């Protein structure tokens, strides 16, 4: 098993892959599971949002936001699984 630090791009890729897979799985379970405690437990999301952020650079000005993050239990599980899979492959 390889050891040592990975580049930041590796961790960013793992986070993106995990959150995309977890979001897709959450959406799929919302559509397929009947109303039950399990559906509520696995598909509940926590929302974090900040913004808008404005920047005036004299030549150009722009506004970014609001930016939000929707995290569910399945997203966190998918991030952990993506990390374990990526670590075993690389």
Secondary structure by P-SEA (a helix, b strand, c coil): cccccccaaaaaaaaaaaaaaaaaaaaaaaacccccaaaaaacbbbbbbbccbbbbccccccccccbbbbbcaaaaaaaaaaaaaaaaac
